[in-house]
Amino acid sequence: MIGVKEAVATGGCQCGKVRYALYVPPERCHVCHCRMCQRATGGLFAALAGAPKHTFAWTEGEPAVFASSNLATRGFCRDCGTPLSFSYNRPDAHFYVTIGSLDDPSAAPIERQFGIESKIPWVQFRDDTPSEATGASPQAAAFFVGMQNNQRT
């Protein structure tokens, strides 16, 4: 059939009411140790796999969305609570899904870690993985300068 896309990766929430598809292989796979990601996932870090926004689709149901800051939103299942996505509010930004919500999480190997200023000291995470503090580069610092955190601290 003309115009039908074949999913490269799929995933969804625990209860199955929200499903998604990536139409390209997951890329820019990383973990983020920042406090916002820790709170958003309820875990020690967020593990995320990305794709250009136009290569992603919700295929079943729609997630609830929380604007964790004025710069980004996070999707989750309103029924079971599974954290599903993260995206900056820029048209050119990648769309990220939580690696744990992928049907095959092994297809999204981690390439980098961010937010290491908030990494919990007793967490051992691949020391050979390149890492970066939040806002470490001049470009990132300029982007984050106007961020307003919407999470309760």
C-alpha positions as a Markdown table, in Angstrom:
| # | Residue | x | y | z |
|---|---|---|---|---|
| 1 | Met | 0.0 | 0.0 | 0.0 |
| 2 | Ile | 1.3 | 3.4 | -0.9 |
| 3 | Gly | 1.8 | 5.8 | 2.0 |
| 4 | Val | 1.7 | 3.1 | 4.7 |
| 5 | Lys | 4.7 | 3.3 | 7.1 |
| 6 | Glu | 6.3 | 0.3 | 8.7 |
| 7 | Ala | 7.2 | 0.8 | 12.4 |
| 8 | Val | 10.8 | 0.2 | 13.3 |
| 9 | Ala | 10.2 | 0.2 | 17.0 |
| 10 | Thr | 7.0 | 0.1 | 19.1 |
| 11 | Gly | 6.1 | 0.5 | 22.7 |
| 12 | Gly | 3.5 | 1.5 | 25.2 |
| 13 | Cys | 2.3 | 1.7 | 28.8 |
| 14 | Gln | 1.8 | -1.1 | 31.3 |
| 15 | Cys | -2.0 | -1.3 | 30.8 |
| 16 | Gly | -1.8 | -1.2 | 27.0 |
| 17 | Lys | -4.2 | 1.8 | 26.6 |
| 18 | Val | -1.4 | 4.0 | 25.1 |
| 19 | Arg | 0.8 | 2.7 | 22.3 |
| 20 | Tyr | 3.3 | 4.3 | 20.0 |
| 21 | Ala | 5.5 | 3.7 | 17.0 |
| 22 | Leu | 8.9 | 5.0 | 15.8 |
| 23 | Tyr | 9.4 | 4.8 | 12.0 |
| 24 | Val | 13.1 | 5.1 | 12.3 |
| 25 | Pro | 15.5 | 3.3 | 14.5 |
| 26 | Pro | 15.8 | 4.9 | 18.0 |
| 27 | Glu | 18.6 | 7.4 | 18.2 |
| 28 | Arg | 20.3 | 9.8 | 20.6 |
| 29 | Cys | 19.6 | 7.2 | 23.3 |
| 30 | His | 20.7 | 8.4 | 26.7 |
| 31 | Val | 20.1 | 8.6 | 30.4 |
| 32 | Cys | 19.5 | 11.8 | 32.3 |
| 33 | His | 20.3 | 12.1 | 36.0 |
| 34 | Cys | 18.9 | 15.6 | 36.5 |
| 35 | Arg | 16.4 | 16.1 | 39.3 |
| 36 | Met | 13.5 | 16.8 | 36.9 |
| 37 | Cys | 14.0 | 13.5 | 35.2 |
| 38 | Gln | 14.4 | 11.7 | 38.5 |
| 39 | Arg | 11.1 | 13.1 | 39.8 |
| 40 | Ala | 9.3 | 12.6 | 36.4 |
| 41 | Thr | 10.1 | 8.9 | 36.3 |
| 42 | Gly | 10.2 | 8.2 | 40.0 |
| 43 | Gly | 13.6 | 6.5 | 39.3 |
| 44 | Leu | 17.3 | 7.2 | 39.7 |
| 45 | Phe | 17.5 | 8.6 | 36.1 |
| 46 | Ala | 15.4 | 8.7 | 33.0 |
| 47 | Ala | 16.4 | 6.5 | 30.1 |
| 48 | Leu | 15.3 | 8.0 | 26.8 |
| 49 | Ala | 15.4 | 7.1 | 23.1 |
| 50 | Gly | 14.7 | 9.7 | 20.4 |
| 51 | Ala | 13.5 | 10.2 | 16.9 |
| 52 | Pro | 12.6 | 13.3 | 14.8 |
| 53 | Lys | 9.1 | 14.3 | 15.7 |
| 54 | His | 7.7 | 13.6 | 12.2 |
| 55 | Thr | 8.9 | 9.9 | 12.5 |
| 56 | Phe | 6.9 | 9.2 | 15.7 |
| 57 | Ala | 3.2 | 8.5 | 16.2 |
| 58 | Trp | 0.8 | 7.6 | 19.0 |
| 59 | Thr | -0.9 | 4.5 | 17.5 |
| 60 | Glu | -3.4 | 3.7 | 20.3 |
| 61 | Gly | -4.9 | 6.1 | 22.8 |
| 62 | Glu | -3.4 | 9.4 | 23.8 |
| 63 | Pro | -1.2 | 10.1 | 26.8 |
| 64 | Ala | -1.8 | 12.8 | 29.4 |
| 65 | Val | 0.9 | 15.5 | 29.2 |
| 66 | Phe | 2.6 | 17.5 | 31.9 |
| 67 | Ala | 4.6 | 20.6 | 31.2 |
| 68 | Ser | 7.5 | 20.0 | 33.6 |
| 69 | Ser | 8.9 | 23.4 | 32.6 |
| 70 | Asn | 8.2 | 26.1 | 30.1 |
| 71 | Leu | 10.6 | 24.3 | 27.8 |
| 72 | Ala | 9.4 | 20.7 | 27.7 |
| 73 | Thr | 6.5 | 18.3 | 28.2 |
| 74 | Arg | 6.3 | 14.8 | 29.4 |
| 75 | Gly | 3.7 | 12.2 | 28.4 |
| 76 | Phe | 2.3 | 9.5 | 30.6 |
| 77 | Cys | -0.6 | 7.1 | 30.7 |
| 78 | Arg | -3.4 | 8.6 | 32.7 |
| 79 | Asp | -4.7 | 5.1 | 33.6 |
| 80 | Cys | -1.6 | 3.2 | 34.8 |
| 81 | Gly | 0.9 | 6.1 | 35.3 |
| 82 | Thr | 3.6 | 4.8 | 33.0 |
| 83 | Pro | 6.1 | 7.6 | 32.0 |
| 84 | Leu | 6.2 | 7.5 | 28.2 |
| 85 | Ser | 7.8 | 10.5 | 26.6 |
| 86 | Phe | 9.8 | 13.7 | 26.8 |
| 87 | Ser | 10.0 | 16.5 | 24.3 |
| 88 | Tyr | 11.4 | 20.0 | 24.2 |
| 89 | Asn | 8.8 | 22.5 | 22.8 |
| 90 | Arg | 10.9 | 23.4 | 19.8 |
| 91 | Pro | 9.9 | 22.2 | 16.3 |
| 92 | Asp | 13.4 | 20.9 | 15.5 |
| 93 | Ala | 13.7 | 19.0 | 18.7 |
| 94 | His | 13.7 | 15.2 | 18.8 |
| 95 | Phe | 10.8 | 13.4 | 20.5 |
| 96 | Tyr | 11.9 | 10.9 | 23.2 |
| 97 | Val | 10.3 | 7.8 | 24.5 |
| 98 | Thr | 11.2 | 6.1 | 27.8 |
| 99 | Ile | 13.4 | 3.1 | 26.9 |
| 100 | Gly | 11.7 | 1.0 | 29.4 |
| 101 | Ser | 8.4 | 1.5 | 27.6 |
| 102 | Leu | 9.8 | 0.1 | 24.3 |
| 103 | Asp | 8.7 | -3.4 | 23.4 |
| 104 | Asp | 12.4 | -4.2 | 22.8 |
| 105 | Pro | 14.4 | -1.9 | 25.1 |
| 106 | Ser | 17.6 | -3.7 | 24.0 |
| 107 | Ala | 17.2 | -1.9 | 20.6 |
| 108 | Ala | 18.1 | 1.4 | 22.2 |
| 109 | Pro | 21.6 | 1.2 | 23.6 |
| 110 | Ile | 22.7 | 4.2 | 25.7 |
| 111 | Glu | 25.2 | 6.5 | 24.0 |
| 112 | Arg | 25.5 | 9.4 | 26.5 |
| 113 | Gln | 24.5 | 10.5 | 30.0 |
| 114 | Phe | 23.3 | 14.0 | 30.9 |
| 115 | Gly | 22.5 | 15.8 | 34.2 |
| 116 | Ile | 25.5 | 14.2 | 36.0 |
| 117 | Glu | 25.5 | 17.1 | 38.5 |
| 118 | Ser | 22.5 | 15.3 | 40.1 |
| 119 | Lys | 23.7 | 11.7 | 39.7 |
| 120 | Ile | 23.1 | 9.8 | 42.9 |
| 121 | Pro | 26.6 | 9.0 | 44.2 |
| 122 | Trp | 25.9 | 5.2 | 44.8 |
| 123 | Val | 24.6 | 4.7 | 41.3 |
| 124 | Gln | 27.1 | 2.9 | 39.1 |
| 125 | Phe | 26.5 | 3.6 | 35.5 |
| 126 | Arg | 28.8 | 2.7 | 32.6 |
| 127 | Asp | 31.9 | 4.8 | 33.3 |
| 128 | Asp | 32.9 | 4.6 | 29.6 |
| 129 | Thr | 29.7 | 6.5 | 28.5 |
| 130 | Pro | 30.3 | 10.1 | 27.6 |
| 131 | Ser | 28.7 | 12.4 | 30.2 |
| 132 | Glu | 27.7 | 16.0 | 30.5 |
| 133 | Ala | 26.3 | 18.3 | 33.2 |
| 134 | Thr | 23.1 | 20.2 | 32.5 |
| 135 | Gly | 23.9 | 23.4 | 30.6 |
| 136 | Ala | 27.6 | 22.6 | 30.3 |
| 137 | Ser | 28.0 | 23.9 | 26.7 |
| 138 | Pro | 27.4 | 27.6 | 25.9 |
| 139 | Gln | 24.5 | 26.6 | 23.6 |
| 140 | Ala | 22.8 | 24.5 | 26.3 |
| 141 | Ala | 23.4 | 27.2 | 28.9 |
| 142 | Ala | 21.7 | 29.8 | 26.7 |
| 143 | Phe | 18.8 | 27.4 | 26.1 |
| 144 | Phe | 18.2 | 26.7 | 29.8 |
| 145 | Val | 18.7 | 30.3 | 31.0 |
| 146 | Gly | 15.0 | 31.1 | 30.8 |
| 147 | Met | 13.7 | 27.8 | 32.1 |
| 148 | Gln | 10.9 | 27.9 | 34.6 |
| 149 | Asn | 10.5 | 24.7 | 36.5 |
| 150 | Asn | 6.9 | 23.6 | 36.9 |
| 151 | Gln | 7.7 | 20.7 | 39.2 |
| 152 | Arg | 7.2 | 21.1 | 42.9 |
| 153 | Thr | 10.6 | 21.1 | 44.6 |
